[in-house]
Amino acid sequence: MKAQTDRRISIDEIRSQFPALARRYNDYEVAYFDGPGGTQVPRSVVEAMNDYLFNHNANTHWGYPTSDETDAIIEDSRQAFADLFNSSADEVVFGQNMTSLTFHLSRALGREFEADDEIIVTELDHHGNVDPWRALEKDRGVVIHVLPMDIESGELLLEDLPALISDRTKLLAIGAASNALGTVTDVTAACKIARDAGLLSFVDAVHFAPHSLIDVKAIGCDFLACSAYKFYGPHIGILYGRNELLSSIDFPKLRPAPDNAPDRVETGTQSHESIVGAAAAVNFIASLGEGSTRRAKIESAFDAMHERDGELTRLLWDGLAEIEGVKLQGPSPDRPRTSLVSFTVADVPSSDVSKTLADRGLFISHGNFYAATVVQKLGLKEQGLVRVGCSVYTTHEEVQRVIDGVRDIIERR
């Protein structure tokens, strides 16, 4: 990988930071293609978490050294995500995972919604950005409208969005990238439509965050959520929210809990070690780039990662396309997309394809990936999709192993 400077970071140097890559299975070197479900973790992330637990572990705001250190560490971690999001540190909320944070936000917003108020969700999204909003149908009598996707292209029909908006519409919930098909959606355009109509906008960036630079100011969204374990960190969710909203929304909270944003959004004692690890994951990404600030380094790193993602996606797409019996799903590499490729192998259940490839040391996910509406609309509810996701440590040789493995499945049928 090459950052946008004279500095070169070799793929071997990157891979050396991931102990999991030394694993073997059935005498094969393991190649991890399950990044869309959760990436492997570099040594620096684990070391940061260990250091916190061994040397600083305490609860917050109690005035003794380890508690003061914990307070400072959490604030430093907020700043790391502020640099990742291009936001302020007081607009960064930590939580158990993206789904829990989204349910928490939907309940809070729902306190202000009335029966027959409307929310727009999409057919393309992970249900973590659908069902928390649909819960308000039952809880508050809210009406849900659905922005459709085009089956052939795997893209949302954004041109249909304005027609779904009425004077009762309160919020648009939309994904920046599909974890099932790799589609990248123009959320900047969608959020502008929402903003111009007086709607709030919530962006699911869970699958987008490992592959593209987030800029909440450029997107113009009110909320955005992601998960650190999708970009080389531990299992924890992060929510961006505009400060004025985090400060004013009636979030469910304990009476003695802080009332300042963003603390008022976070319930109970957080996983401090996970917060530390999440910030270390941001710093790992920054270490792959160059610049005078962390934000500049992150931007440089994503420029380089995006270029390499494109190479791997093209290799994988073209190689699979040449195999008779393989049907590729989602947008082609010529369209905006991440380095995720989903497909079917003749009439073989996706679980069988995944198991066969796993026997060759290729760890690949299958099914509907909680994007159940997408898979159902594709007519693949029973068969499911095979999903191959390339990450920062993926090599061209590993991609070729996948292509060869799929070809062998077809030839042995």
Phi, psi and omega per residue, in radians:
M1 nan 2.462 3.139
K2 -2.160 2.132 3.030
A3 -1.295 3.019 -3.057
Q4 -1.446 0.815 3.070
T5 -2.546 -2.987 3.102
D6 -1.336 -0.195 -3.099
R7 -1.303 2.353 3.112
R8 -2.049 2.332 3.042
I9 -2.030 1.984 -3.072
S10 -1.311 2.711 3.080
I11 -1.088 -0.563 3.097
D12 -1.132 -0.673 3.115
E13 -1.139 -0.728 3.112
I14 -1.125 -0.822 -3.091
R15 -1.125 -0.530 -3.135
S16 -1.117 -0.280 -3.117
Q17 -1.543 -0.035 -3.090
F18 -2.023 1.702 -3.125
P19 -1.003 -0.532 -3.103
A20 -1.059 -0.413 -3.078
L21 -1.257 -0.148 3.090
A22 -1.449 -0.124 -3.080
R23 -1.187 2.551 3.036
R24 -2.176 2.609 3.122
Y25 -2.504 2.222 -3.047
N26 0.915 0.628 3.128
D27 1.184 0.272 3.022
Y28 -1.826 2.554 2.930
E29 -1.186 2.292 -3.112
V30 -1.321 2.314 3.029
A31 -2.014 2.093 -3.053
Y32 -1.610 1.933 3.075
F33 -1.975 0.381 -3.108
D34 -1.800 0.409 -3.130
G35 -0.962 -0.663 3.110
P36 -1.065 -0.367 3.059
G37 -1.690 -0.234 -3.133
G38 2.664 2.119 -3.104
T39 -1.446 2.923 2.969
Q40 -1.320 2.925 -2.955
V41 -2.078 2.264 3.105
P42 -1.274 2.751 -3.095
R43 -0.987 -0.643 -3.075
S44 -1.097 -0.565 3.132
V45 -1.192 -0.807 -3.135
V46 -1.150 -0.693 3.133
E47 -1.111 -0.673 3.104
A48 -1.126 -0.716 3.113
M49 -1.171 -0.719 3.084
N50 -1.057 -0.784 -3.120
D51 -1.056 -0.743 3.115
Y52 -1.075 -0.874 -3.065
L53 -1.163 -0.617 -3.120
F54 -1.388 -0.548 -2.921
N55 -2.144 -0.246 -3.022
H56 -2.357 0.042 -2.956
N57 -1.072 2.123 3.128
A58 -2.945 2.926 2.965
N59 -1.515 3.008 -2.931
T60 -1.628 2.771 2.895
H61 1.119 0.604 -3.101
W62 -2.018 0.028 2.900
G63 1.463 -0.133 3.048
Y64 -1.664 2.889 -2.909
P65 -0.944 -0.873 -3.076
T66 -1.198 -0.530 3.064
S67 -1.205 -0.756 3.081
D68 -1.076 -0.687 3.123
E69 -1.125 -0.699 3.102
T70 -1.096 -0.761 3.083
D71 -0.983 -0.813 -3.098
A72 -1.169 -0.679 -3.134
I73 -1.127 -0.729 3.129
I74 -1.135 -0.720 3.107
E75 -1.139 -0.683 3.072
D76 -1.080 -0.662 3.133
S77 -1.186 -0.665 3.069
R78 -1.059 -0.700 -3.125
Q79 -1.164 -0.623 3.091
A80 -1.032 -0.746 3.138
F81 -1.334 -0.504 3.010
A82 -1.066 -0.674 3.083
D83 -1.192 -0.629 3.103
L84 -1.191 -0.692 -3.068
F85 -1.526 -0.319 -2.926
N86 1.117 0.913 -3.133
S87 -2.279 -2.964 2.989
S88 -1.668 2.687 -3.114
A89 -1.105 -0.537 -3.134
D90 -1.377 0.140 3.056
E91 -1.913 0.237 -3.081
V92 -1.969 2.156 -3.120
V93 -2.071 2.375 3.075
F94 -1.823 2.603 3.127
G95 -2.778 -3.131 -3.048
Q96 -1.072 -0.795 3.115
N97 -2.899 3.019 -3.099
M98 -1.070 -0.720 -3.087
T99 -1.114 -0.768 3.118
S100 -1.096 -0.739 3.115
L101 -1.104 -0.678 -3.127
T102 -1.204 -0.716 3.046
F103 -1.060 -0.736 -3.130
H104 -1.072 -0.780 3.125
L105 -1.164 -0.732 -3.111
S106 -1.114 -0.685 3.102
R107 -1.113 -0.736 -3.124
A108 -1.131 -0.836 3.118
L109 -1.128 -0.624 -3.116
G110 -1.079 -0.401 3.096
R111 -1.100 -0.415 -3.127
E112 -1.740 -0.220 -3.108
F113 -1.428 2.655 3.117
E114 -2.013 2.856 3.076
A115 -0.983 2.386 -3.138
D116 1.366 -0.002 2.866
D117 -1.123 2.766 -2.966
E118 -2.184 2.556 3.054
I119 -2.272 2.463 3.103
I120 -1.880 2.194 2.996
V121 -2.055 -3.098 -3.103
T122 -2.262 2.798 3.082
E123 -1.319 -0.318 -3.007
L124 -1.534 -0.247 -2.953
D125 -1.419 2.660 2.832
H126 -0.972 2.510 -3.077
H127 -1.222 -0.150 2.985
G128 -1.125 -0.327 3.063
N129 -1.998 0.399 3.073
V130 -2.216 -1.002 -3.009
D131 -1.175 -0.580 3.040
P132 -1.058 -0.552 3.105
W133 -1.417 -0.645 3.081
R134 -1.120 -0.452 3.112
A135 -1.050 -0.456 -3.141
L136 -1.287 -0.254 2.990
E137 -1.041 -0.820 -3.121
K138 -1.335 -0.725 -3.015
D139 -1.342 -0.642 -3.003
R140 -2.238 -0.010 -3.107
G141 1.293 0.387 3.128
V142 -1.243 2.565 3.119
V143 -1.729 2.262 -3.135
I144 -1.789 2.242 2.997
H145 -1.939 2.619 -3.020
V146 -2.117 2.159 3.042
L147 -1.407 2.136 -3.030
P148 -1.389 2.848 3.034
M149 -1.945 2.723 3.037
D150 -1.555 2.117 -3.047
I151 -1.098 -0.715 -3.060
E152 -1.189 -0.762 -3.076
S153 -1.578 -0.363 -3.064
G154 1.265 0.382 -3.099
E155 -2.040 2.667 3.083
L156 -1.238 2.602 3.070
L157 -1.573 1.313 -3.073
L158 -1.056 -0.448 3.128
E159 -1.144 -0.302 3.117
D160 -1.503 -0.146 -3.035
L161 -1.087 -0.841 -3.095
P162 -0.981 -0.606 -3.097
A163 -1.216 -0.327 3.138
L164 -1.476 -0.205 -3.043
I165 -1.583 2.300 3.056
S166 -2.271 -3.103 3.140
D167 -1.288 -0.067 3.073
R168 -1.749 -0.088 -3.078
T169 -1.322 2.294 -3.061
K170 -1.941 -0.511 -2.994
L171 -2.696 2.515 2.966
L172 -1.935 2.180 3.060
A173 -1.951 2.048 -3.000
I174 -2.500 2.555 3.129
G175 -1.638 2.504 3.103
A176 -1.389 -0.480 3.113
A177 -2.687 2.487 -3.103
S178 -1.465 2.202 3.101
N179 -1.348 -0.118 3.116
A180 -1.726 -0.638 -3.038
L181 -2.079 -0.230 -3.111
G182 1.465 0.009 -3.134
T183 -1.037 2.306 3.006
V184 -1.782 2.175 -3.097
T185 -1.748 2.535 3.104
D186 -1.355 1.398 -3.104
V187 -1.255 -0.393 3.066
T188 -1.088 -0.788 3.103
A189 -1.152 -0.726 -3.117
A190 -1.138 -0.735 -3.132
C191 -1.201 -0.526 3.070
K192 -1.165 -0.725 3.085
I193 -1.040 -0.778 3.129
A194 -1.107 -0.819 -3.096
R195 -1.095 -0.743 -3.139
D196 -1.119 -0.457 3.137
A197 -1.631 0.027 3.116
G198 1.454 0.334 -3.139
L199 -1.631 2.690 2.875
L200 -1.391 2.697 3.116
S201 -2.275 2.357 3.102
F202 -2.124 2.167 -3.110
V203 -1.952 2.173 2.994
D204 -1.503 1.910 -3.124
A205 -1.926 0.384 -3.068
V206 -1.046 -0.855 -3.139
H207 -1.450 -0.398 -3.138
F208 -1.266 -0.700 -2.974
A209 -1.000 -0.627 3.139
P210 -1.271 -0.222 -2.950
H211 -2.063 -0.382 -3.043
S212 -2.472 2.661 3.135
L213 -1.217 2.236 3.074
I214 -1.560 2.397 3.041
D215 -2.495 1.666 -3.033
V216 -1.160 -0.461 3.104
K217 -1.229 -0.741 3.118
A218 -1.198 -0.697 3.127
I219 -1.146 -0.679 -3.134
G220 1.371 0.460 -3.124
C221 -1.518 2.810 3.060
D222 -1.561 -0.581 3.133
F223 -2.447 2.646 3.068
L224 -2.671 2.414 -3.104
A225 -2.260 2.573 3.061
C226 -2.615 3.086 -3.088
S227 -2.305 2.203 -3.043
A228 -1.136 -0.489 -3.094
Y229 -1.267 -0.121 3.030
K230 -1.554 -0.186 3.084
F231 -2.331 0.938 2.891
Y232 1.379 0.339 3.112
G233 -2.060 -2.992 3.128
P234 -1.441 3.123 -3.099
H235 -1.399 1.731 3.120
I236 -2.785 2.582 3.099
G237 -1.843 2.689 3.134
I238 -2.328 2.355 3.133
L239 -2.115 2.250 2.923
Y240 -1.666 2.385 3.016
G241 -2.541 2.446 3.096
R242 -0.989 2.367 -3.004
N243 -0.977 -0.727 -3.107
E244 -1.120 -0.485 3.080
L245 -1.380 -0.784 3.108
L246 -1.063 -0.515 -3.105
S247 -1.424 -0.344 -2.999
S248 -2.006 -0.406 -3.116
I249 -1.162 2.485 -3.099
D250 -1.452 1.297 -3.128
F251 -1.249 2.433 2.995
P252 -1.076 2.227 -3.111
K253 -2.722 2.797 3.049
L254 -1.301 2.512 -3.049
R255 -1.022 -0.712 -3.129
P256 -1.370 -0.135 -3.073
A257 -1.174 2.740 -3.133
P258 -0.987 2.617 -3.130
D259 -1.942 0.145 3.108
N260 -1.657 2.610 3.063
A261 -1.439 2.451 0.107
P262 -1.653 -0.006 -3.048
D263 -1.017 -0.575 -3.080
R264 -1.160 -0.298 3.141
V265 -1.509 -0.417 -3.038
E266 -1.568 2.187 -3.084
T267 -1.710 2.304 3.048
G268 1.218 -2.980 3.106
T269 -1.379 2.245 -3.116
Q270 -1.389 2.916 2.987
S271 -1.432 1.543 -3.043
H272 -1.032 -0.703 -3.126
E273 -1.123 -0.591 3.102
S274 -1.248 -0.640 3.064
I275 -1.067 -0.755 3.090
V276 -1.069 -0.795 -3.134
G277 -1.136 -0.633 3.111
A278 -1.116 -0.750 3.099
A279 -1.129 -0.641 3.099
A280 -1.129 -0.563 3.080
A281 -1.158 -0.693 3.059
V282 -1.078 -0.741 3.137
N283 -1.179 -0.555 3.059
F284 -1.092 -0.808 3.105
I285 -1.052 -0.777 -3.139
A286 -1.058 -0.563 -3.117
S287 -1.164 -0.281 3.136
L288 -1.515 -0.085 -3.125
G289 -2.108 -3.058 -3.141
E290 -2.279 2.645 3.094
G291 2.755 3.004 -3.084
S292 -1.563 -0.225 3.102
T293 -2.285 2.863 3.105
R294 -1.091 -0.708 3.119
R295 -1.055 -0.733 3.130
A296 -1.134 -0.681 3.115
K297 -1.144 -0.715 3.106
I298 -1.082 -0.772 3.126
E299 -1.075 -0.761 3.113
S300 -1.088 -0.736 -3.140
A301 -1.101 -0.754 -3.127
F302 -1.197 -0.552 3.035
D303 -1.027 -0.798 -3.123
A304 -1.216 -0.736 -3.141
M305 -1.131 -0.675 -3.139
H306 -1.087 -0.712 3.129
E307 -1.105 -0.759 -3.112
R308 -1.285 -0.636 3.041
D309 -0.944 -0.746 -3.131
G310 -1.089 -0.715 3.116
E311 -1.096 -0.808 -3.103
L312 -1.181 -0.694 3.141
T313 -1.119 -0.767 3.131
R314 -1.088 -0.771 3.121
L315 -1.059 -0.800 -3.102
L316 -1.187 -0.806 -3.115
W317 -1.071 -0.888 -3.093
D318 -1.130 -0.687 3.139
G319 -1.139 -0.746 3.124
L320 -1.231 -0.597 -3.119
A321 -1.103 -0.441 -3.123
E322 -1.390 -0.168 -3.073
I323 -1.624 2.049 3.123
E324 -1.127 2.284 -3.122
G325 1.799 -0.227 3.078
V326 -1.617 2.250 3.072
K327 -2.021 2.030 3.118
L328 -1.429 2.533 -3.133
Q329 -2.117 2.618 3.091
G330 1.592 -3.127 -3.064
P331 -1.197 2.605 3.096
S332 -1.250 2.931 3.103
P333 -1.088 -0.211 3.094
D334 -1.410 -0.183 3.127
R335 -1.818 2.822 3.079
P336 -1.049 2.160 -3.110
R337 -2.833 2.884 3.031
T338 -1.639 3.138 -3.114
S339 -1.531 0.806 3.072
L340 -2.015 2.293 3.090
V341 -2.209 2.170 3.114
S342 -1.985 2.563 -3.043
F343 -2.852 2.982 2.967
T344 -2.094 2.717 3.139
V345 -2.056 1.682 -3.079
A346 0.877 -2.293 3.136
D347 -1.840 0.335 -3.122
V348 -1.322 2.258 3.092
P349 -0.982 2.455 -3.092
S350 -1.061 -0.527 3.117
S351 -1.136 -0.618 3.116
D352 -1.233 -0.676 3.092
V353 -1.084 -0.806 -3.129
S354 -1.058 -0.762 -3.129
K355 -1.137 -0.743 -3.138
T356 -1.107 -0.742 3.121
L357 -1.208 -0.599 3.101
A358 -1.089 -0.613 3.100
D359 -1.087 -0.328 3.101
R360 -1.789 0.281 3.089
G361 1.384 0.276 -3.140
L362 -1.869 1.839 -3.044
F363 -1.611 1.879 -2.975
I364 -2.320 2.482 -3.104
S365 -1.625 2.853 -3.088
H366 -2.607 2.862 3.060
G367 1.988 -2.372 -3.140
N368 -2.031 -0.162 3.022
F369 1.003 0.506 -3.104
Y370 1.135 0.142 2.950
A371 -1.746 1.005 -2.944
A372 -1.101 -0.596 -3.127
T373 -1.120 -0.702 3.117
V374 -1.032 -0.894 -3.073
V375 -1.140 -0.658 3.109
Q376 -1.128 -0.770 -3.133
K377 -1.151 -0.474 3.080
L378 -1.368 -0.073 -3.120
G379 1.298 0.484 -3.033
L380 -2.105 0.476 -3.072
K381 -1.025 -0.652 -3.132
E382 -1.482 -0.776 -3.074
Q383 -1.320 -0.700 -3.090
G384 1.328 3.047 3.113
L385 -1.840 2.603 2.896
V386 -1.645 2.260 -3.057
R387 -2.136 2.124 3.123
V388 -1.999 2.044 -3.118
G389 -2.034 2.204 3.114
C390 -1.571 2.442 -3.131
S391 -2.128 -3.079 -3.041
V392 -1.111 -0.392 -3.097
Y393 -1.729 0.044 -3.101
T394 -1.304 2.431 3.125
T395 -1.905 2.828 3.058
H396 -1.072 -0.640 -3.139
E397 -1.125 -0.670 3.111
E398 -1.157 -0.699 3.084
V399 -1.058 -0.729 3.126
Q400 -1.114 -0.593 3.077
R401 -1.081 -0.668 3.098
V402 -1.123 -0.827 -3.135
I403 -1.021 -0.804 3.137
D404 -1.120 -0.683 -3.137
G405 -1.148 -0.719 3.114
V406 -1.164 -0.706 3.113
R407 -1.063 -0.694 3.122
D408 -1.126 -0.653 3.115
I409 -1.062 -0.765 3.131
I410 -1.125 -0.772 -3.068
E411 -1.199 -0.443 -3.099
R412 -1.607 -0.031 3.139
R413 -1.175 nan nan
